Amino acid sequence: MSSAPRDVRDPSARVYAPDFLTELFRNPLDPGYADAAARRGRAPASPWRRWAARPVSVVVIVAIGVLFAVAYRETMAEEPSRAQARAGLISEIKQREAETDRLTARADQLREEVGRQRDAALSGSQAYRLRNLEAGTGLGRVRGDGVVVRLADAAEDKDAVTGAGVGPPQVLYSDLQKVANALWAAGAEAVAVNGQRLTATSTIRSAGQAILVDFRPVTSPYEVSAIGPGSMRGRFDDSRAADLMRDVARATGLSFGVRAAEDLTLPAAPLPRLRYAEPSVSPSPSPSGSAGRGSSSPGPSGSGTSLRPSGGVR
């Protein structure tokens, strides 16, 4: 007895095609590469092909070596010129700094001379009032007791493997800003950073790795000197900025210290470059009875010209 024919629609007889992504991840290599590798395994390369491949490899290695040698030679040939240019720039920077210091000292001498002649020309009360104003604005030298806050970069660490310096934690310009603002808030009457007197228009900012105070570079260690009342140190020690700097010093190795100082002398700040506003030229009044351009009487259609404030409108 013959068996009944199998139903072609039987689900068990269906053949499912493999999923494309599954097959791609399962066999990422194209079958053609596998067939080529199998053929090479069955039929090894001929001796002449092996001998021909060796000179090519040698030529490639020699070419790479020549390229490295040429690059190294060019680098070493340019090293003296780069070192000479760098030394020249360093020398020029030092000369300019020395010239700037000389001109600054000369400006201070001239300022003192002008102050003496001014005091001689003015009465005693007027000269005293002017000196107090200069001291308050930072344009006059001041002397008194105060506080000195010292900040310094951490000692340079050496890499255990290469022996090169890994770069120490450095004092940031924002640290000097925090200390200076805390001293002002504690009652300081005059503040200077490494001898640079701070005024209402002073700036403490960074330019690359350098810290600038009124566009003059300052280097570690940094000393922020302040003249003020006797309670200034206690108020500064209790400030948030002092607590933050103490935590930073413990965590990074920076140096941070506060000490009382007697008979401090803070120099005067350079004279600021002020810009003055000047009023614009007011229009000349038109003659009476004439219909000049400055007439402000409106017409029926509002065509009259009204006077605008000097400087126009935005």
Secondary structure, DSSP 8 states (H G I E B T S, - for coil): -------TT-GGG------HHHHHHH--S-HHHHHHHHHHHHS---HHHHHHHHHHHHHHHHHHHHHHHHHHHHHHHHHHHHHHHHHHHHHHHHHHHHHHHHHHHHHHHHHHHHHHHHHHHS-HHHHHHHHHHHHHHTSS-EEEEEEEEEEE-----B-TTT--B-------HHHHHHHHHHHHHTT-SEEEETTEE--TT--EEEETTEEEETTEEE-SSEEEEEE--TTHHHHHHTSHHHHHHHHHHHHH--EEEEEEEEEEEE---------------------TTS--TT-----TTS-------TT---
